[in-house]
Amino acid sequence: MRIVVATVIVSVGVATLALAQAPQPGSDPNFTGVVTVMDAKDISGGRRTFEAGARTAWHSHDKGQLILAEKGRMRTGRRGQGYKEYDEGGSEYTPPNVEHWHGATPAAPLTQVNIQFGGTTKWLVKTTDDEYKRK
């Protein structure tokens, strides 16, 4: 009988602990509706400054990437497409495994913020001048 009671107590304790550690919707005066805090342990980020005309090599991220033009104007390109440009504050999300590059425009430097969602980056060949200029 003691073993049964002990097993029940341990099971209830483990279940309670699991629920307590899981993300819980909370009541917060800064939000309306149900807002749940999520774990961000796999998110990493960084900032880089690119001189005018500087850019990354072609690459992809197996979990995707978000880039933001913090200061300056950003140019991005995806495989098989022309480039896009974003003003300061503009951002682009690149889905998982999409080959792309990003950097400054030819006329001005860029400070960029990049966010990865875990995973790895697969670096490829350098972006050519023709690819960088292709509309």
Backbone hydrogen bonds, N-H to C=O, Kabsch-Sander energy under -0.5 kcal/mol:
donor,donor_aa,acceptor,acceptor_aa,energy
5,V,1,M,-2.4
6,A,2,R,-2.8
7,T,3,I,-2.5
8,V,4,V,-2.3
9,I,5,V,-2.5
10,V,6,A,-2.6
11,S,7,T,-2.5
12,V,8,V,-2.6
13,G,9,I,-2.4
14,V,10,V,-2.7
15,A,11,S,-2.5
16,T,12,V,-2.5
17,L,13,G,-2.5
18,A,14,V,-2.5
19,L,15,A,-2.2
20,A,16,T,-2.2
21,Q,17,L,-1.9
22,A,18,A,-1.2
26,G,35,V,-1.4
28,D,26,G,-0.7
31,F,28,D,-1.8
35,V,26,G,-0.5
35,V,33,G,-0.6
37,V,24,Q,-0.6
43,I,40,A,-1.4
44,S,116,Q,-2.1
46,G,114,N,-2.0
48,R,112,Q,-2.1
50,F,48,R,-0.5
50,F,110,L,-3.2
53,G,105,T,-2.1
54,A,51,E,-2.6
56,T,102,H,-2.3
58,W,125,V,-2.6
59,H,100,H,-2.1
60,S,122,K,-1.4
62,D,120,T,-1.9
64,G,61,H,-1.1
65,Q,94,T,-2.1
66,L,115,I,-2.5
67,I,92,E,-2.5
68,L,113,V,-2.5
69,A,90,G,-3.0
70,E,68,L,-1.1
70,E,111,T,-1.9
71,K,111,T,-1.8
73,R,109,P,-0.7
74,M,86,Y,-2.6
75,R,103,G,-2.9
76,T,84,K,-2.6
77,G,101,W,-2.2
79,R,99,E,-2.3
81,Q,78,R,-2.4
83,Y,134,R,-2.4
84,K,76,T,-2.5
86,Y,74,M,-2.6
89,G,69,A,-4.1
90,G,87,D,-2.9
92,E,67,I,-2.3
94,T,65,Q,-3.2
94,T,92,E,-0.5
97,N,61,H,-2.5
98,V,95,P,-1.4
99,E,97,N,-0.6
100,H,59,H,-2.8
101,W,77,G,-2.1
103,G,75,R,-2.2
104,A,54,A,-2.2
105,T,73,R,-1.0
105,T,108,A,-0.5
110,L,50,F,-2.3
111,T,71,K,-2.9
112,Q,48,R,-3.0
112,Q,110,L,-0.5
113,V,68,L,-2.4
114,N,46,G,-2.9
115,I,66,L,-2.9
116,Q,44,S,-3.1
117,F,64,G,-1.0
122,K,60,S,-3.0
123,W,121,T,-0.7
124,L,58,W,-2.8
132,Y,128,T,-2.3
133,K,129,D,-1.6
134,R,130,D,-0.9
